[in-house]
Amino acid sequence: MTRSDTREQKGTKAYTTPRSFGGFQIPITLQSTTLRNYCEKKDLVFHLHVVENQIPNTYLVLESLVEKANHYDGIVMCSVSMLPGDPKVRQMITRRVLEQGCSLHFTFEQLVVSSLNQLAELEELVALIQLSPHHTAGNSHSLTHLL
């Protein structure tokens, strides 16, 4: 590979949450390890995770991360279920990230969204997850006992 073929990576920022998502409550340490391993396997430069606050239905840390998305090649999180439930807010966030040249990685779904053309696919996946009998909006199962 010649020098002109290489591009310095800005890195991939990890986003975690102490709240339940997709019906599970996954400890931050387990989320971070999963995200770090994902980045390793994909040869992505891993940046330490940020942690969303505990207040339900707020996304202050994610919003802050979106504001800085141009500093990263990607944002990685465990699941699309970690995005806001409100479709308008979710679409606004994902659009802003992508418009800054940053991709979104969702490890559980093995999905990378790197262009605006993929937003319909992302929304379809979210709708399918919400229809799933295993998806629980208010109840969660803790994985703390696995540590």
N, C-alpha and C positions, 0 to 999 in steps of 0.2 A: 504494500500500500504506500503510495507516495504521499508526500506532505500535503499536497493539494486535495487528496482524497479524504483526509481526516478532518473531522470537525470536533472541536473541543466540546465535551458535554457540559451543560450547565448543571445537570443533575436532576434527580427525581425526588420530590418532596413527599414525605409520607404524612397522611392525615388519619388520625385515630379518634375514637370517641368512647367515653365511659358509658354512654347510653346504649340501650338495646337497639338492635337493628336486625331486620330479617327474622325476628323471633328469638334471637339469642343475645345474651349479655356476655361479651367476650372481653376478658381483661386486656388492658392496654399493652402489657408486656407481651402477651400472645399475639395481639394485632401487630405490634412493632416487629416481632420476630418473623411473622408471616410476610410482612411487607419487605423487610430486609432480605429474606431468602428469595422472594420473587425478583427483586432488583438484581441480586447476585446471578440468578439463573438467566436473566435477560440481558446481562452485561450492562446494566444501568447504574450510574453513579447514585448511591443512596444518600439522602440527607435525612438527618434525624427527624423523627415525627413531631408534629404539633398535635395537641390534644384539645378537642372541642370541649366547651363548658358543659356542665351538667343540666343547665336549664332547658327543659323540654321545648321543642319547636323553635329554637333559636340556633343560628349558625354564624355567630360572631367570628369564631376562629376560621371557619371555612371562607367567610367573606373576606377576611384579612388575607388569607392565602390566595384567593382569587385576585386581589389587588396586586399581588406580587408575582402572579403567574408568569410574567415575561422573564423572570429571573430563573426559571426552571424549564427543562425539556418536558417534564411531566409531573403530574400529581397522582400518587398511588394511594388507594384505599382498599379495604377488604371487599366491599360490596356496593352495588348500586343502591342498595337499601339504606346506605348512609347519607345519600343525598336528600335534600328536602322533599317532603311528601307532596307539597303543593306544586303541581306541574308548571305553573308560570314561574315560580321562584327557581325551581330546578332547571328549567330551560334557560332562564336568564343567567344563572351561574355557569352552566355548561357552555353556553354560547360565549360568555366573556372569557372563559379559560381558553377555549379553542381559538378565538379571535386574536389572542396574544401569542399564538404559535405553540401553545402548551397542550400536551395530550393528557387524557384521563385514563388511568389503569384501574381495573376492578379485578382483584385477584380471584375471588370466589367464582365469578362468572367467566373468568379467562377472557375478558373483553378489554380492548384498547380502543378508545374513541379519540381519533386524531384529526377528524375533519367535520365540518358542519353538515356534510352529507350523511353522517352517521347518527345524527340526533334522532331521527325517526326510529332507527333500530334500537337506540337506547330507550326511548319512550315505550316502544313495544315490549321490550324486555321488562321494564318496570311494571307495566300493566299486567304482564303474565305473572310476575312474582306476586303482585298484589292479589291476583285471583287464586293463587295456589292455596290449597287447604293447609299447608304447613306454615304459611305466612300469618303471623299474629301481630296485629297492630299494637295492642296494649300489653300483652303478656310476653314475657321473655323467659328463656331457659338459661340459667347460668352455667358457664363453663369453668368457673373458678375452681371447682373441685378437681379439674384436670391438672392443675399446677402443683 
